[in-house]
């Protein structure tokens, strides 16, 4: 039997309303409404057309299990209000697919479990310092942020949504922290987003991240986590020029704008220079990061995909087993997995087959 919930998932993944979906399928919207409500069957030509336009194999729609969506209440969804319903649905549907993919992987590989402390009472800077201490990073700059998160049990997936309004979101599921990152942004932007979401995971797990201060708190966490104050002050006792910031930003892997802001907060730049830098950077636009960092990729995914490959299991075989188009898995790993690059440093990852 065709599972209406699976049809709904694909419709949402396509970012379509029932009306838009019905139009694409060439049927009256009532056909979709009745079907999703479980009161009528889907006509056979309509089903064939749905497989065709979505690229989903028929088997996906016959899966009996209900898809599990990210709980919107538990999701810290930056700029949620500025997202269209369709884009939000598509991102949530991607989350539901990521869970199925993640479960498939978890059945085969033992991934690191998380060691994120919950710090409800602390300020963002204190929470960042505490997590650094817990993770034994001290005042050192963060190398690869994706690897750092993954090695501490955060599951990182890509949001390959062409939406400038959607940077990232994060959530807890069965005591596993997840971060979804828009990897189409600059590396500096993605690193900030990853640490911003880490802030939500650490500070807002129980109180939720919808309160008005949550965004500012997560941004302050990201800044303090990426640029520990002591290290910042030691490296830049006094900021003299924009060129100096452009050169120095690489130490912390942040945007020049973030560094400019942090130095101003730390009282290490004159207001005049801070404002001048701010205007100059704004003129260039956030998409044009000076002295850019190379993209970051995940070591864990490179290991998993490498191991699957050695067993003769390509990503398209995994997609077949999950009955999803390979493109969905590629999108979830887009800009995160780079199977051809050898890992630089080892992460403990035991294989439980
Ligand atoms: Zn946020």
py3Dmol code that shows the C-alpha trace and the ligand (Angstrom):
import py3Dmol

protein = """\
ATOM      1  CA  UNK A   1       0.000   0.000   0.000  1.00  0.00           C
ATOM      2  CA  UNK A   2       1.193   3.486  -0.832  1.00  0.00           C
ATOM      3  CA  UNK A   3       2.010   5.303   2.389  1.00  0.00           C
ATOM      4  CA  UNK A   4       0.390   8.782   2.388  1.00  0.00           C
ATOM      5  CA  UNK A   5       2.995  10.046   4.851  1.00  0.00           C
ATOM      6  CA  UNK A   6       5.749   9.158   2.392  1.00  0.00           C
ATOM      7  CA  UNK A   7       3.945  11.011  -0.381  1.00  0.00           C
ATOM      8  CA  UNK A   8       3.631  14.016   1.891  1.00  0.00           C
ATOM      9  CA  UNK A   9       7.353  13.852   2.681  1.00  0.00           C
ATOM     10  CA  UNK A  10       8.281  13.931  -0.993  1.00  0.00           C
ATOM     11  CA  UNK A  11       5.816  16.752  -1.657  1.00  0.00           C
ATOM     12  CA  UNK A  12       7.406  18.761   1.146  1.00  0.00           C
ATOM     13  CA  UNK A  13      10.878  17.882  -0.060  1.00  0.00           C
ATOM     14  CA  UNK A  14       9.927  19.370  -3.417  1.00  0.00           C
ATOM     15  CA  UNK A  15       8.818  22.498  -1.559  1.00  0.00           C
ATOM     16  CA  UNK A  16       5.301  22.172  -2.969  1.00  0.00           C
ATOM     17  CA  UNK A  17       1.896  22.910  -1.509  1.00  0.00           C
ATOM     18  CA  UNK A  18      -0.873  20.375  -2.127  1.00  0.00           C
ATOM     19  CA  UNK A  19      -2.224  22.685  -4.820  1.00  0.00           C
ATOM     20  CA  UNK A  20       1.173  23.044  -6.533  1.00  0.00           C
ATOM     21  CA  UNK A  21       1.796  19.308  -6.242  1.00  0.00           C
ATOM     22  CA  UNK A  22      -1.608  18.491  -7.737  1.00  0.00           C
ATOM     23  CA  UNK A  23      -0.933  20.880 -10.621  1.00  0.00           C
ATOM     24  CA  UNK A  24       2.421  19.202 -11.318  1.00  0.00           C
ATOM     25  CA  UNK A  25       0.735  15.805 -11.262  1.00  0.00           C
ATOM     26  CA  UNK A  26      -2.061  17.017 -13.499  1.00  0.00           C
ATOM     27  CA  UNK A  27      -4.851  16.214 -11.033  1.00  0.00           C
ATOM     28  CA  UNK A  28      -7.329  18.172  -8.957  1.00  0.00           C
ATOM     29  CA  UNK A  29      -5.975  19.249  -5.556  1.00  0.00           C
ATOM     30  CA  UNK A  30      -8.771  17.258  -3.891  1.00  0.00           C
ATOM     31  CA  UNK A  31      -7.139  14.062  -5.138  1.00  0.00           C
ATOM     32  CA  UNK A  32      -4.005  14.913  -3.133  1.00  0.00           C
ATOM     33  CA  UNK A  33      -5.969  16.176  -0.138  1.00  0.00           C
ATOM     34  CA  UNK A  34      -8.080  13.018   0.048  1.00  0.00           C
ATOM     35  CA  UNK A  35      -5.075  10.800  -0.447  1.00  0.00           C
ATOM     36  CA  UNK A  36      -2.925  12.486   2.204  1.00  0.00           C
ATOM     37  CA  UNK A  37      -5.915  12.349   4.551  1.00  0.00           C
ATOM     38  CA  UNK A  38      -6.133   8.598   3.885  1.00  0.00           C
ATOM     39  CA  UNK A  39      -9.689   8.672   2.505  1.00  0.00           C
ATOM     40  CA  UNK A  40      -8.916   7.774  -1.123  1.00  0.00           C
ATOM     41  CA  UNK A  41      -6.317   5.944  -3.189  1.00  0.00           C
ATOM     42  CA  UNK A  42      -3.936   7.587  -5.587  1.00  0.00           C
ATOM     43  CA  UNK A  43      -4.819   6.909  -9.260  1.00  0.00           C
ATOM     44  CA  UNK A  44      -2.115   4.790 -10.946  1.00  0.00           C
ATOM     45  CA  UNK A  45      -1.122   7.345 -13.633  1.00  0.00           C
ATOM     46  CA  UNK A  46      -0.816   9.954 -10.892  1.00  0.00           C
ATOM     47  CA  UNK A  47       1.539   7.694  -8.915  1.00  0.00           C
ATOM     48  CA  UNK A  48       3.699   7.012 -11.974  1.00  0.00           C
ATOM     49  CA  UNK A  49       3.911  10.736 -12.677  1.00  0.00           C
ATOM     50  CA  UNK A  50       4.893  11.385  -9.047  1.00  0.00           C
ATOM     51  CA  UNK A  51       7.803   8.945  -9.269  1.00  0.00           C
ATOM     52  CA  UNK A  52       8.831  10.580 -12.499  1.00  0.00           C
ATOM     53  CA  UNK A  53       8.830  14.209 -11.341  1.00  0.00           C
ATOM     54  CA  UNK A  54      10.313  13.512  -7.921  1.00  0.00           C
ATOM     55  CA  UNK A  55      12.975  11.032  -9.013  1.00  0.00           C
ATOM     56  CA  UNK A  56      11.963   8.830  -6.065  1.00  0.00           C
ATOM     57  CA  UNK A  57      11.677   5.106  -6.726  1.00  0.00           C
ATOM     58  CA  UNK A  58       8.228   3.563  -6.199  1.00  0.00           C
ATOM     59  CA  UNK A  59       9.599   1.498  -3.289  1.00  0.00           C
ATOM     60  CA  UNK A  60      10.054   4.641  -1.202  1.00  0.00           C
ATOM     61  CA  UNK A  61       6.309   5.292  -1.194  1.00  0.00           C
ATOM     62  CA  UNK A  62       5.569   1.735  -0.084  1.00  0.00           C
ATOM     63  CA  UNK A  63       7.800   1.926   2.990  1.00  0.00           C
ATOM     64  CA  UNK A  64       5.432   1.366   5.915  1.00  0.00           C
ATOM     65  CA  UNK A  65       7.335   3.410   8.516  1.00  0.00           C
ATOM     66  CA  UNK A  66       6.324   6.979   9.283  1.00  0.00           C
ATOM     67  CA  UNK A  67       8.940   9.578   8.476  1.00  0.00           C
ATOM     68  CA  UNK A  68      10.345  11.347  11.523  1.00  0.00           C
ATOM     69  CA  UNK A  69      10.586  15.095  11.036  1.00  0.00           C
ATOM     70  CA  UNK A  70      12.762  17.379  13.114  1.00  0.00           C
ATOM     71  CA  UNK A  71      10.542  18.703  15.885  1.00  0.00           C
ATOM     72  CA  UNK A  72      10.048  22.365  14.908  1.00  0.00           C
ATOM     73  CA  UNK A  73       9.886  23.350  18.574  1.00  0.00           C
ATOM     74  CA  UNK A  74      13.285  21.840  19.245  1.00  0.00           C
ATOM     75  CA  UNK A  75      14.882  23.243  16.141  1.00  0.00           C
ATOM     76  CA  UNK A  76      16.866  26.414  16.246  1.00  0.00           C
ATOM     77  CA  UNK A  77      15.976  27.726  12.847  1.00  0.00           C
ATOM     78  CA  UNK A  78      17.793  30.929  12.122  1.00  0.00           C
ATOM     79  CA  UNK A  79      15.679  33.480  10.273  1.00  0.00           C
ATOM     80  CA  UNK A  80      12.750  31.108  10.467  1.00  0.00           C
ATOM     81  CA  UNK A  81      10.329  33.925   9.883  1.00  0.00           C
ATOM     82  CA  UNK A  82      12.022  35.067   6.705  1.00  0.00           C
ATOM     83  CA  UNK A  83      11.799  31.589   5.173  1.00  0.00           C
ATOM     84  CA  UNK A  84       8.919  30.729   2.897  1.00  0.00           C
ATOM     85  CA  UNK A  85       6.792  27.785   4.049  1.00  0.00           C
ATOM     86  CA  UNK A  86       7.954  25.784   1.040  1.00  0.00           C
ATOM     87  CA  UNK A  87      11.654  26.268   1.824  1.00  0.00           C
ATOM     88  CA  UNK A  88      11.070  25.436   5.469  1.00  0.00           C
ATOM     89  CA  UNK A  89       9.161  22.275   4.561  1.00  0.00           C
ATOM     90  CA  UNK A  90      11.902  21.278   2.122  1.00  0.00           C
ATOM     91  CA  UNK A  91      14.573  21.738   4.805  1.00  0.00           C
ATOM     92  CA  UNK A  92      12.515  19.783   7.364  1.00  0.00           C
ATOM     93  CA  UNK A  93      11.931  17.003   4.840  1.00  0.00           C
ATOM     94  CA  UNK A  94      15.685  16.919   4.206  1.00  0.00           C
ATOM     95  CA  UNK A  95      16.056  16.487   7.968  1.00  0.00           C
ATOM     96  CA  UNK A  96      13.658  13.530   7.923  1.00  0.00           C
ATOM     97  CA  UNK A  97      15.694  11.913   5.133  1.00  0.00           C
ATOM     98  CA  UNK A  98      18.914  12.629   7.015  1.00  0.00           C
ATOM     99  CA  UNK A  99      17.539  10.716  10.020  1.00  0.00           C
ATOM    100  CA  UNK A 100      16.878   7.646   7.848  1.00  0.00           C
ATOM    101  CA  UNK A 101      20.352   7.901   6.354  1.00  0.00           C
ATOM    102  CA  UNK A 102      21.857   8.487   9.797  1.00  0.00           C
ATOM    103  CA  UNK A 103      20.080   5.428  11.213  1.00  0.00           C
ATOM    104  CA  UNK A 104      21.362   3.301   8.335  1.00  0.00           C
ATOM    105  CA  UNK A 105      24.922   4.475   9.064  1.00  0.00           C
ATOM    106  CA  UNK A 106      24.519   4.042  12.842  1.00  0.00           C
ATOM    107  CA  UNK A 107      23.482   0.407  12.369  1.00  0.00           C
ATOM    108  CA  UNK A 108      26.801  -0.234  10.636  1.00  0.00           C
ATOM    109  CA  UNK A 109      29.283   2.113  12.283  1.00  0.00           C
ATOM    110  CA  UNK A 110      29.868   3.148  15.834  1.00  0.00           C
ATOM    111  CA  UNK A 111      30.113   6.907  15.702  1.00  0.00           C
ATOM    112  CA  UNK A 112      31.521   8.954  18.596  1.00  0.00           C
ATOM    113  CA  UNK A 113      28.923   9.655  21.265  1.00  0.00           C
ATOM    114  CA  UNK A 114      28.547  13.238  22.356  1.00  0.00           C
ATOM    115  CA  UNK A 115      30.245  14.893  25.305  1.00  0.00           C
ATOM    116  CA  UNK A 116      28.485  18.240  25.176  1.00  0.00           C
ATOM    117  CA  UNK A 117      27.939  19.749  28.571  1.00  0.00           C
ATOM    118  CA  UNK A 118      24.717  21.637  29.224  1.00  0.00           C
ATOM    119  CA  UNK A 119      25.315  25.097  30.613  1.00  0.00           C
ATOM    120  CA  UNK A 120      22.063  26.869  31.216  1.00  0.00           C
ATOM    121  CA  UNK A 121      23.241  29.346  33.821  1.00  0.00           C
ATOM    122  CA  UNK A 122      26.487  30.514  32.205  1.00  0.00           C
ATOM    123  CA  UNK A 123      26.968  33.510  29.896  1.00  0.00           C
ATOM    124  CA  UNK A 124      27.772  32.603  26.270  1.00  0.00           C
ATOM    125  CA  UNK A 125      31.468  33.419  26.803  1.00  0.00           C
ATOM    126  CA  UNK A 126      31.543  31.245  29.930  1.00  0.00           C
ATOM    127  CA  UNK A 127      29.746  28.422  28.149  1.00  0.00           C
ATOM    128  CA  UNK A 128      32.271  28.611  25.290  1.00  0.00           C
ATOM    129  CA  UNK A 129      35.213  28.598  27.717  1.00  0.00           C
ATOM    130  CA  UNK A 130      33.715  25.677  29.619  1.00  0.00           C
ATOM    131  CA  UNK A 131      33.233  23.612  26.472  1.00  0.00           C
ATOM    132  CA  UNK A 132      36.782  24.411  25.343  1.00  0.00           C
ATOM    133  CA  UNK A 133      38.029  23.236  28.733  1.00  0.00           C
ATOM    134  CA  UNK A 134      35.881  20.078  28.627  1.00  0.00           C
ATOM    135  CA  UNK A 135      37.207  19.284  25.177  1.00  0.00           C
ATOM    136  CA  UNK A 136      40.793  20.103  26.180  1.00  0.00           C
ATOM    137  CA  UNK A 137      41.294  22.814  23.577  1.00  0.00           C
ATOM    138  CA  UNK A 138      42.396  25.523  25.996  1.00  0.00           C
ATOM    139  CA  UNK A 139      43.018  28.799  24.178  1.00  0.00           C
ATOM    140  CA  UNK A 140      44.137  27.227  20.898  1.00  0.00           C
ATOM    141  CA  UNK A 141      42.477  28.233  17.611  1.00  0.00           C
ATOM    142  CA  UNK A 142      39.966  25.747  16.180  1.00  0.00           C
ATOM    143  CA  UNK A 143      41.282  23.860  13.163  1.00  0.00           C
ATOM    144  CA  UNK A 144      38.583  22.095  11.162  1.00  0.00           C
ATOM    145  CA  UNK A 145      35.271  22.947  12.844  1.00  0.00           C
ATOM    146  CA  UNK A 146      33.319  20.123  11.176  1.00  0.00           C
ATOM    147  CA  UNK A 147      35.846  17.548  12.383  1.00  0.00           C
ATOM    148  CA  UNK A 148      35.842  19.021  15.859  1.00  0.00           C
ATOM    149  CA  UNK A 149      32.054  18.799  16.132  1.00  0.00           C
ATOM    150  CA  UNK A 150      31.935  15.302  14.671  1.00  0.00           C
ATOM    151  CA  UNK A 151      34.678  13.983  16.908  1.00  0.00           C
ATOM    152  CA  UNK A 152      32.568  15.139  19.870  1.00  0.00           C
ATOM    153  CA  UNK A 153      29.497  13.302  18.665  1.00  0.00           C
ATOM    154  CA  UNK A 154      27.675  15.991  16.673  1.00  0.00           C
ATOM    155  CA  UNK A 155      26.228  14.653  13.411  1.00  0.00           C
ATOM    156  CA  UNK A 156      26.816  17.231  10.684  1.00  0.00           C
ATOM    157  CA  UNK A 157      24.800  17.257   7.472  1.00  0.00           C
ATOM    158  CA  UNK A 158      24.586  19.645   4.585  1.00  0.00           C
ATOM    159  CA  UNK A 159      21.665  21.825   3.627  1.00  0.00           C
ATOM    160  CA  UNK A 160      22.079  22.152  -0.078  1.00  0.00           C
ATOM    161  CA  UNK A 161      19.256  24.648  -0.241  1.00  0.00           C
ATOM    162  CA  UNK A 162      19.859  27.584  -2.514  1.00  0.00           C
ATOM    163  CA  UNK A 163      18.464  29.934   0.055  1.00  0.00           C
ATOM    164  CA  UNK A 164      20.365  32.858   1.411  1.00  0.00           C
ATOM    165  CA  UNK A 165      17.920  32.994   4.308  1.00  0.00           C
ATOM    166  CA  UNK A 166      18.792  29.552   5.559  1.00  0.00           C
ATOM    167  CA  UNK A 167      22.214  29.313   7.167  1.00  0.00           C
ATOM    168  CA  UNK A 168      21.892  26.368   9.480  1.00  0.00           C
ATOM    169  CA  UNK A 169      19.780  24.594  12.040  1.00  0.00           C
ATOM    170  CA  UNK A 170      20.413  22.209  14.871  1.00  0.00           C
ATOM    171  CA  UNK A 171      18.472  19.888  17.118  1.00  0.00           C
ATOM    172  CA  UNK A 172      18.651  17.060  19.581  1.00  0.00           C
ATOM    173  CA  UNK A 173      17.225  13.670  18.652  1.00  0.00           C
ATOM    174  CA  UNK A 174      17.482  10.634  20.956  1.00  0.00           C
ATOM    175  CA  UNK A 175      20.320  12.358  22.827  1.00  0.00           C
ATOM    176  CA  UNK A 176      22.223  12.863  19.577  1.00  0.00           C
ATOM    177  CA  UNK A 177      23.014  16.446  18.535  1.00  0.00           C
ATOM    178  CA  UNK A 178      22.544  17.261  14.856  1.00  0.00           C
ATOM    179  CA  UNK A 179      23.724  20.283  12.893  1.00  0.00           C
ATOM    180  CA  UNK A 180      22.561  21.057   9.369  1.00  0.00           C
ATOM    181  CA  UNK A 181      24.830  23.516   7.591  1.00  0.00           C
ATOM    182  CA  UNK A 182      24.363  25.510   4.433  1.00  0.00           C
ATOM    183  CA  UNK A 183      27.657  24.652   2.775  1.00  0.00           C
ATOM    184  CA  UNK A 184      27.130  27.040  -0.113  1.00  0.00           C
ATOM    185  CA  UNK A 185      28.358  29.907   2.079  1.00  0.00           C
ATOM    186  CA  UNK A 186      31.994  30.900   2.566  1.00  0.00           C
ATOM    187  CA  UNK A 187      34.049  28.624   4.820  1.00  0.00           C
ATOM    188  CA  UNK A 188      34.305  31.416   7.404  1.00  0.00           C
ATOM    189  CA  UNK A 189      30.527  31.809   7.359  1.00  0.00           C
ATOM    190  CA  UNK A 190      29.971  28.035   7.714  1.00  0.00           C
ATOM    191  CA  UNK A 191      32.431  27.822  10.615  1.00  0.00           C
ATOM    192  CA  UNK A 192      30.600  30.591  12.389  1.00  0.00           C
ATOM    193  CA  UNK A 193      27.276  28.856  11.696  1.00  0.00           C
ATOM    194  CA  UNK A 194      28.599  25.526  12.998  1.00  0.00           C
ATOM    195  CA  UNK A 195      29.741  27.166  16.252  1.00  0.00           C
ATOM    196  CA  UNK A 196      26.537  29.219  16.483  1.00  0.00           C
ATOM    197  CA  UNK A 197      24.551  25.968  16.334  1.00  0.00           C
ATOM    198  CA  UNK A 198      26.923  24.399  18.845  1.00  0.00           C
ATOM    199  CA  UNK A 199      25.988  27.286  21.127  1.00  0.00           C
ATOM    200  CA  UNK A 200      22.287  26.468  20.748  1.00  0.00           C
ATOM    201  CA  UNK A 201      22.960  22.787  21.451  1.00  0.00           C
ATOM    202  CA  UNK A 202      24.902  23.613  24.600  1.00  0.00           C
ATOM    203  CA  UNK A 203      22.884  26.537  25.949  1.00  0.00           C
ATOM    204  CA  UNK A 204      19.334  26.008  24.719  1.00  0.00           C
ATOM    205  CA  UNK A 205      18.711  22.276  24.805  1.00  0.00           C
ATOM    206  CA  UNK A 206      16.056  22.462  27.486  1.00  0.00           C
ATOM    207  CA  UNK A 207      14.817  26.028  27.394  1.00  0.00           C
ATOM    208  CA  UNK A 208      14.507  26.062  23.590  1.00  0.00           C
ATOM    209  CA  UNK A 209      16.043  28.589  21.243  1.00  0.00           C
ATOM    210  CA  UNK A 210      12.975  30.587  20.351  1.00  0.00           C
ATOM    211  CA  UNK A 211      13.359  33.190  23.091  1.00  0.00           C
ATOM    212  CA  UNK A 212      14.418  36.636  21.839  1.00  0.00           C
ATOM    213  CA  UNK A 213      17.978  36.507  23.222  1.00  0.00           C
ATOM    214  CA  UNK A 214      18.775  33.069  21.815  1.00  0.00           C
ATOM    215  CA  UNK A 215      20.228  34.319  18.535  1.00  0.00           C
ATOM    216  CA  UNK A 216      22.474  36.901  20.207  1.00  0.00           C
ATOM    217  CA  UNK A 217      23.598  34.320  22.737  1.00  0.00           C
ATOM    218  CA  UNK A 218      24.457  31.803  20.019  1.00  0.00           C
ATOM    219  CA  UNK A 219      26.400  34.465  18.097  1.00  0.00           C
ATOM    220  CA  UNK A 220      28.298  35.492  21.226  1.00  0.00           C
ATOM    221  CA  UNK A 221      29.050  31.823  21.894  1.00  0.00           C
ATOM    222  CA  UNK A 222      30.374  31.330  18.343  1.00  0.00           C
ATOM    223  CA  UNK A 223      32.591  34.404  18.614  1.00  0.00           C
ATOM    224  CA  UNK A 224      34.013  33.406  21.997  1.00  0.00           C
ATOM    225  CA  UNK A 225      34.434  29.789  20.944  1.00  0.00           C
ATOM    226  CA  UNK A 226      36.295  30.670  17.738  1.00  0.00           C
ATOM    227  CA  UNK A 227      38.274  33.616  19.166  1.00  0.00           C
ATOM    228  CA  UNK A 228      39.083  33.082  22.856  1.00  0.00           C
ATOM    229  CA  UNK A 229      39.569  36.510  24.398  1.00  0.00           C
ATOM    230  CA  UNK A 230      43.015  35.862  25.894  1.00  0.00           C
ATOM    231  CA  UNK A 231      44.399  34.571  22.639  1.00  0.00           C
ATOM    232  CA  UNK A 232      42.816  37.419  20.714  1.00  0.00           C
ATOM    233  CA  UNK A 233      44.326  40.034  23.015  1.00  0.00           C
ATOM    234  CA  UNK A 234      47.740  38.372  22.998  1.00  0.00           C
ATOM    235  CA  UNK A 235      47.814  38.224  19.212  1.00  0.00           C
ATOM    236  CA  UNK A 236      46.389  41.677  18.543  1.00  0.00           C
ATOM    237  CA  UNK A 237      47.222  44.081  21.388  1.00  0.00           C
ATOM    238  CA  UNK A 238      46.028  46.956  19.207  1.00  0.00           C
ATOM    239  CA  UNK A 239      44.494  46.767  15.728  1.00  0.00           C
ATOM    240  CA  UNK A 240      46.024  49.270  13.348  1.00  0.00           C
ATOM    241  CA  UNK A 241      44.691  48.558   9.869  1.00  0.00           C
ATOM    242  CA  UNK A 242      42.232  46.501   7.861  1.00  0.00           C
ATOM    243  CA  UNK A 243      45.180  44.798   6.148  1.00  0.00           C
ATOM    244  CA  UNK A 244      46.371  43.549   9.533  1.00  0.00           C
ATOM    245  CA  UNK A 245      42.919  42.047  10.221  1.00  0.00           C
ATOM    246  CA  UNK A 246      42.815  40.438   6.786  1.00  0.00           C
ATOM    247  CA  UNK A 247      46.130  38.771   7.518  1.00  0.00           C
ATOM    248  CA  UNK A 248      45.327  37.805  11.120  1.00  0.00           C
ATOM    249  CA  UNK A 249      41.835  36.354  10.556  1.00  0.00           C
ATOM    250  CA  UNK A 250      43.330  33.091   9.307  1.00  0.00           C
ATOM    251  CA  UNK A 251      44.592  32.263  12.790  1.00  0.00           C
ATOM    252  CA  UNK A 252      41.010  31.820  14.024  1.00  0.00           C
ATOM    253  CA  UNK A 253      39.349  30.951  10.725  1.00  0.00           C
ATOM    254  CA  UNK A 254      36.812  33.731  11.019  1.00  0.00           C
ATOM    255  CA  UNK A 255      35.574  36.407   8.649  1.00  0.00           C
ATOM    256  CA  UNK A 256      37.319  39.775   8.790  1.00  0.00           C
ATOM    257  CA  UNK A 257      33.960  41.237   9.845  1.00  0.00           C
ATOM    258  CA  UNK A 258      33.767  38.868  12.855  1.00  0.00           C
ATOM    259  CA  UNK A 259      37.318  39.697  13.872  1.00  0.00           C
ATOM    260  CA  UNK A 260      36.646  43.426  13.539  1.00  0.00           C
ATOM    261  CA  UNK A 261      33.566  43.049  15.750  1.00  0.00           C
ATOM    262  CA  UNK A 262      35.371  40.947  18.373  1.00  0.00           C
ATOM    263  CA  UNK A 263      38.259  43.416  18.573  1.00  0.00           C
ATOM    264  CA  UNK A 264      35.841  46.276  19.064  1.00  0.00           C
ATOM    265  CA  UNK A 265      34.089  44.407  21.873  1.00  0.00           C
ATOM    266  CA  UNK A 266      37.475  43.680  23.450  1.00  0.00           C
ATOM    267  CA  UNK A 267      38.469  47.356  23.217  1.00  0.00           C
ATOM    268  CA  UNK A 268      41.416  46.572  20.955  1.00  0.00           C
ATOM    269  CA  UNK A 269      40.527  48.825  18.045  1.00  0.00           C
ATOM    270  CA  UNK A 270      39.586  52.488  17.868  1.00  0.00           C
ATOM    271  CA  UNK A 271      35.915  53.188  17.159  1.00  0.00           C
ATOM    272  CA  UNK A 272      37.016  55.168  14.142  1.00  0.00           C
ATOM    273  CA  UNK A 273      38.929  52.225  12.648  1.00  0.00           C
ATOM    274  CA  UNK A 274      36.189  49.774  13.585  1.00  0.00           C
ATOM    275  CA  UNK A 275      33.561  51.800  11.741  1.00  0.00           C
ATOM    276  CA  UNK A 276      35.837  52.392   8.752  1.00  0.00           C
ATOM    277  CA  UNK A 277      36.504  48.647   8.487  1.00  0.00           C
ATOM    278  CA  UNK A 278      32.819  47.883   8.903  1.00  0.00           C
ATOM    279  CA  UNK A 279      31.850  50.172   6.039  1.00  0.00           C
ATOM    280  CA  UNK A 280      34.611  48.877   3.765  1.00  0.00           C
ATOM    281  CA  UNK A 281      33.662  45.234   4.429  1.00  0.00           C
ATOM    282  CA  UNK A 282      29.963  45.902   3.964  1.00  0.00           C
ATOM    283  CA  UNK A 283      30.656  47.505   0.617  1.00  0.00           C
ATOM    284  CA  UNK A 284      32.448  44.369  -0.566  1.00  0.00           C
ATOM    285  CA  UNK A 285      29.561  42.161   0.658  1.00  0.00           C
ATOM    286  CA  UNK A 286      29.553  39.111   2.902  1.00  0.00           C
ATOM    287  CA  UNK A 287      29.958  36.704   0.005  1.00  0.00           C
ATOM    288  CA  UNK A 288      33.353  38.237  -0.834  1.00  0.00           C
ATOM    289  CA  UNK A 289      35.568  37.187   2.020  1.00  0.00           C
ATOM    290  CA  UNK A 290      39.117  38.571   1.804  1.00  0.00           C
ATOM    291  CA  UNK A 291      41.959  36.061   2.241  1.00  0.00           C
ATOM    292  CA  UNK A 292      39.480  33.153   2.151  1.00  0.00           C
ATOM    293  CA  UNK A 293      39.948  29.786   3.820  1.00  0.00           C
ATOM    294  CA  UNK A 294      39.785  26.536   1.852  1.00  0.00           C
ATOM    295  CA  UNK A 295      36.580  24.503   2.369  1.00  0.00           C
ATOM    296  CA  UNK A 296      36.372  22.166   5.347  1.00  0.00           C
ATOM    297  CA  UNK A 297      35.456  18.546   4.947  1.00  0.00           C
ATOM    298  CA  UNK A 298      34.526  15.739   7.272  1.00  0.00           C
ATOM    299  CA  UNK A 299      36.994  13.045   8.212  1.00  0.00           C
ATOM    300  CA  UNK A 300      34.315  10.724   9.535  1.00  0.00           C
ATOM    301  CA  UNK A 301      32.403  10.741   6.268  1.00  0.00           C
ATOM    302  CA  UNK A 302      35.585  10.228   4.324  1.00  0.00           C
ATOM    303  CA  UNK A 303      36.297   7.139   6.471  1.00  0.00           C
ATOM    304  CA  UNK A 304      32.770   5.764   6.230  1.00  0.00           C
ATOM    305  CA  UNK A 305      32.493   6.281   2.482  1.00  0.00           C
ATOM    306  CA  UNK A 306      35.990   4.877   2.003  1.00  0.00           C
ATOM    307  CA  UNK A 307      35.100   1.806   4.027  1.00  0.00           C
ATOM    308  CA  UNK A 308      31.805   1.279   2.194  1.00  0.00           C
ATOM    309  CA  UNK A 309      33.611   1.683  -1.083  1.00  0.00           C
ATOM    310  CA  UNK A 310      36.096  -1.056  -0.152  1.00  0.00           C
ATOM    311  CA  UNK A 311      33.125  -3.365   0.433  1.00  0.00           C
ATOM    312  CA  UNK A 312      31.831  -2.480  -2.996  1.00  0.00           C
ATOM    313  CA  UNK A 313      29.029  -0.327  -1.591  1.00  0.00           C
ATOM    314  CA  UNK A 314      28.835   2.947  -3.450  1.00  0.00           C
ATOM    315  CA  UNK A 315      26.617   5.818  -2.391  1.00  0.00           C
ATOM    316  CA  UNK A 316      24.165   4.816  -5.116  1.00  0.00           C
ATOM    317  CA  UNK A 317      23.885   1.347  -3.524  1.00  0.00           C
ATOM    318  CA  UNK A 318      23.154   2.978  -0.180  1.00  0.00           C
ATOM    319  CA  UNK A 319      20.515   5.114  -1.903  1.00  0.00           C
ATOM    320  CA  UNK A 320      18.992   1.959  -3.384  1.00  0.00           C
ATOM    321  CA  UNK A 321      18.796   0.341   0.030  1.00  0.00           C
ATOM    322  CA  UNK A 322      17.087   3.409   1.440  1.00  0.00           C
ATOM    323  CA  UNK A 323      14.912   3.723  -1.681  1.00  0.00           C
ATOM    324  CA  UNK A 324      15.840   7.368  -2.161  1.00  0.00           C
ATOM    325  CA  UNK A 325      17.398   9.128  -5.155  1.00  0.00           C
ATOM    326  CA  UNK A 326      21.182   9.215  -4.882  1.00  0.00           C
ATOM    327  CA  UNK A 327      20.958  12.972  -5.273  1.00  0.00           C
ATOM    328  CA  UNK A 328      19.336  13.258  -1.836  1.00  0.00           C
ATOM    329  CA  UNK A 329      22.322  11.581  -0.191  1.00  0.00           C
ATOM    330  CA  UNK A 330      24.727  13.653  -2.247  1.00  0.00           C
ATOM    331  CA  UNK A 331      22.895  16.783  -1.131  1.00  0.00           C
ATOM    332  CA  UNK A 332      23.093  15.762   2.531  1.00  0.00           C
ATOM    333  CA  UNK A 333      26.842  15.309   2.180  1.00  0.00           C
ATOM    334  CA  UNK A 334      27.424  18.190  -0.211  1.00  0.00           C
ATOM    335  CA  UNK A 335      30.442  20.200   0.867  1.00  0.00           C
ATOM    336  CA  UNK A 336      30.903  17.959   3.896  1.00  0.00           C
ATOM    337  CA  UNK A 337      32.159  14.627   2.601  1.00  0.00           C
ATOM    338  CA  UNK A 338      35.218  14.489   0.394  1.00  0.00           C
ATOM    339  CA  UNK A 339      35.967  10.803   0.039  1.00  0.00           C
ATOM    340  CA  UNK A 340      38.990  11.303  -2.169  1.00  0.00           C
ATOM    341  CA  UNK A 341      40.955  13.354   0.358  1.00  0.00           C
ATOM    342  CA  UNK A 342      42.993  11.288   2.805  1.00  0.00           C
ATOM    343  CA  UNK A 343      42.322  12.169   6.443  1.00  0.00           C
ATOM    344  CA  UNK A 344      44.998  14.319   8.064  1.00  0.00           C
ATOM    345  CA  UNK A 345      44.656  13.194  11.654  1.00  0.00           C
ATOM    346  CA  UNK A 346      43.010  10.144  13.118  1.00  0.00           C
ATOM    347  CA  UNK A 347      39.663  10.172  14.876  1.00  0.00           C
ATOM    348  CA  UNK A 348      38.650   7.132  16.899  1.00  0.00           C
ATOM    349  CA  UNK A 349      36.024   5.390  14.838  1.00  0.00           C
ATOM    350  CA  UNK A 350      35.418   1.723  15.400  1.00  0.00           C
ATOM    351  CA  UNK A 351      33.547  -0.365  12.924  1.00  0.00           C
ATOM    352  CA  UNK A 352      30.955  -2.599  14.502  1.00  0.00           C
ATOM    353  CA  UNK A 353      30.117  -4.963  11.712  1.00  0.00           C
TER     354      UNK A 353
END
"""
ligand_1 = """\
1
ZN
Zn 20.430 30.434 15.849
"""
view = py3Dmol.view(width=600, height=400)
view.addModel(protein, "pdb")
view.setStyle({"model": 0}, {"cartoon": {"style": "trace"}})
view.addModel(ligand_1, "xyz")
view.setStyle({"model": 1}, {"stick": {}})
view.zoomTo()
view.show()
